[in-house]
Amino acid sequence: MTYVEATRYLFRLRRFGWRPGLASIRRLLALVGDPQDGLPAVHVGGTNGKGSTAAILAAILRAAGLRTALYTSPHLASFTERIQVDGEPIAEAEVAALTAELREVCGRHFAGGDDPPHPTFFELTTAMAFVHFRRRQAEVAVLEVGLGGRLDATNIVRPRAVVITNVGLEHQEY
């Protein structure tokens, strides 16, 4: 699988839409060894400023000498920006390899059933981030909450610290 094929596959997962709840991400991560377990995390939530706050926190943790992972969304220019370790975006080849690996897991364990349903784009991307962080031996992760708030896939972690930026009435339809 190439990087272009991987991102095409990932973005096609948007057909599953946005879905609150942790059942799919919990199952997917269990199938790949629960890479989020044992990774201290800082969770950044709120309406505006999450990405900037997460990036600043990651820079502070790196400056303190910790091997720091960062997961944000959406990306500005490249999908690879979403998943970083020590300020370096995930390599395109790693996106392709992880997508192929997780696609195969999903094909074996989520095909044909709705309990839990197939992982969404954000759930699969979140799983990809945790697998990458474990393989790169991150010592701490800074995670930006997605659209789902407390039912967002990033809430699979038990954070050591939580940061809440300003809160508004955005995305009320969800």
C-alpha positions in Angstrom: 0.0 0.0 0.0 1.3 3.4 -0.9 0.8 6.6 1.1 -1.7 7.9 -1.5 -3.6 4.6 -1.3 -3.5 4.8 2.5 -4.9 8.3 2.7 -7.5 7.5 0.1 -8.6 4.5 2.2 -8.6 6.5 5.4 -10.6 9.4 4.0 -13.2 6.9 2.5 -13.8 5.9 6.1 -15.6 9.2 6.5 -18.6 7.3 5.1 -19.1 5.9 8.6 -19.6 9.5 9.8 -19.0 10.7 13.3 -20.2 8.4 16.0 -19.9 9.1 19.8 -18.8 6.2 22.0 -15.7 4.2 22.8 -16.8 0.6 21.9 -15.1 0.6 18.4 -11.8 2.3 19.5 -11.7 0.1 22.6 -12.0 -3.1 20.5 -9.6 -1.9 17.8 -6.9 -1.0 20.3 -7.4 -4.3 22.2 -6.8 -6.1 18.9 -3.5 -4.4 18.4 -2.2 -4.8 22.0 -3.6 -1.7 23.7 -0.7 0.5 22.8 -2.2 3.4 24.7 -1.8 1.6 28.0 1.1 2.8 30.1 1.5 6.0 28.0 1.1 9.0 30.3 -1.1 11.5 28.5 -2.1 15.2 28.6 -5.6 15.6 27.1 -6.5 19.0 25.6 -10.2 19.8 25.1 -12.3 22.9 24.5 -13.7 24.8 21.5 -10.9 26.9 20.2 -7.1 26.9 20.7 -6.8 23.1 21.3 -4.2 22.5 18.6 -2.1 25.5 19.5 -2.2 24.6 23.2 -1.4 21.0 22.5 1.6 22.0 20.3 2.9 24.4 23.0 2.6 21.7 25.7 4.4 19.2 23.5 7.2 21.7 22.9 7.5 22.3 26.7 7.6 18.5 27.4 10.3 18.0 24.7 12.3 20.9 26.1 12.1 19.1 29.5 13.8 16.1 27.9 10.8 13.8 27.4 10.2 11.8 24.2 6.9 13.5 23.4 4.1 12.3 21.1 1.5 14.8 19.7 -1.9 13.9 18.2 -3.9 16.7 16.7 -6.7 17.2 14.1 -7.4 18.3 11.5 -4.2 18.7 9.6 -3.2 22.0 7.8 -1.2 20.8 4.9 -0.4 17.1 5.2 -2.1 14.1 7.0 1.3 13.3 8.5 1.0 16.4 10.7 -1.6 14.7 12.9 0.8 12.2 14.4 4.2 13.4 15.6 6.9 12.2 17.9 9.5 14.8 19.1 8.2 17.3 16.6 8.6 15.0 13.6 5.5 14.1 11.6 5.0 10.4 11.0 6.6 9.3 7.8 4.4 8.7 4.7 5.8 5.1 4.5 4.7 4.5 8.2 1.2 5.9 7.4 1.0 3.4 4.5 2.3 0.5 6.6 0.1 1.2 9.6 -3.0 1.8 7.5 -2.4 -1.6 5.8 -2.0 -3.3 9.2 -5.1 -1.7 10.7 -7.2 -2.2 7.6 -6.4 -5.9 7.8 -7.3 -6.0 11.5 -10.6 -4.2 10.7 -11.4 -6.6 7.8 -11.0 -9.6 10.1 -12.8 -8.3 13.2 -15.3 -5.7 12.1 -16.6 -7.0 8.8 -20.3 -7.7 8.5 -21.3 -6.8 12.1 -22.4 -3.7 13.9 -21.5 -4.6 17.4 -19.3 -2.6 17.6 -19.5 -1.0 14.2 -16.5 -0.5 11.9 -14.1 2.2 13.2 -14.6 5.6 11.7 -11.8 7.7 10.1 -11.0 9.4 13.4 -11.0 6.1 15.4 -8.7 4.4 12.9 -6.4 7.5 12.9 -6.4 7.6 16.7 -5.4 3.9 16.8 -2.7 4.6 14.2 -1.3 7.3 16.4 -1.2 5.1 19.5 0.5 2.3 17.7 3.1 4.7 16.3 3.7 6.3 19.7 4.4 2.9 21.2 6.7 1.8 18.5 8.6 5.1 18.7 8.8 4.6 22.5 7.1 7.9 23.4 7.3 8.8 27.1 4.3 11.1 27.1 1.5 11.9 24.7 -0.3 15.2 24.2 -3.7 14.5 22.7 -6.2 16.9 21.2 -9.8 15.9 21.8 -11.8 15.6 18.6 -15.4 16.4 18.1 -16.9 14.0 20.5 -15.9 15.5 23.8 -16.1 12.8 26.5 -17.3 10.2 24.0 -14.4 11.0 21.6 -11.9 8.2 20.6 -9.1 10.0 22.4 -10.9 9.4 25.7 -9.6 5.9 25.6 -6.7 7.1 27.8 -6.7 8.0 31.5 -4.8 11.3 31.3 -2.3 12.5 33.9 -3.5 16.1 33.2 -6.3 17.7 31.3 -6.3 21.2 29.8 -9.5 22.9 28.8 -9.3 25.8 26.5 -12.2 28.2 26.1 -15.6 26.5 25.6 -18.3 27.8 23.2 -21.5 26.4 21.7 -19.9 25.0 18.5 -21.1 21.8 16.8 -24.4 21.8 18.8 -26.0 19.6 16.1 -23.7 16.7 17.4 
